[in-house]
Amino acid sequence: MLTKQDWDWLAVCSDYQTAVTVQTLLKKGKSRQARAALESLIEAMAEPKNEHLKAS
């Protein structure tokens, strides 16, 4: 199980991979994990990419 920090990092690095991971989790019935990933993806997409990279 990935942590919030893991989801945040994945979302910053790859929007596409995060979305695919959310889809996979939903297919497996893991809605809590999918929700955490989706929330991180939304946060990452709401801010400029360079802001996340500076914070890392």
C-alpha positions in Angstrom: 0.0 0.0 0.0 1.4 3.4 -1.0 1.5 6.3 1.4 0.3 9.8 0.7 3.9 10.9 0.0 4.2 8.0 -2.5 1.0 9.1 -4.3 2.1 12.7 -4.3 5.5 11.8 -5.9 3.9 9.6 -8.5 1.3 12.3 -9.4 4.1 14.9 -9.8 6.2 12.5 -11.9 3.5 11.1 -14.2 -0.1 12.2 -14.5 -0.7 9.3 -16.9 0.8 6.6 -14.7 -1.2 7.9 -11.7 -4.4 7.7 -13.8 -3.7 4.2 -15.0 -2.9 3.2 -11.4 -6.3 4.6 -10.2 -8.0 2.7 -12.9 -6.3 -0.5 -11.9 -7.1 0.0 -8.2 -10.8 0.6 -9.1 -11.0 -2.6 -11.1 -9.6 -4.4 -8.1 -12.1 -2.9 -5.8 -9.5 -0.9 -3.9 -11.5 2.4 -3.7 -9.7 3.8 -0.7 -6.3 3.6 -2.4 -7.8 4.9 -5.7 -9.3 7.8 -3.9 -5.9 8.7 -2.3 -4.2 8.5 -5.7 -6.9 10.6 -7.4 -6.7 13.3 -4.7 -2.9 13.5 -5.1 -3.3 13.7 -8.9 -5.8 16.5 -8.6 -3.5 18.4 -6.2 -0.6 17.9 -8.6 -2.5 19.1 -11.6 -3.8 22.2 -9.8 -0.3 23.6 -9.3 2.5 24.3 -11.8 4.9 21.3 -12.1 8.0 23.3 -11.2 6.4 24.2 -7.8 6.3 20.5 -6.9 9.8 19.9 -8.0 11.1 22.8 -5.9 9.4 21.4 -2.8 10.9 17.9 -3.2 
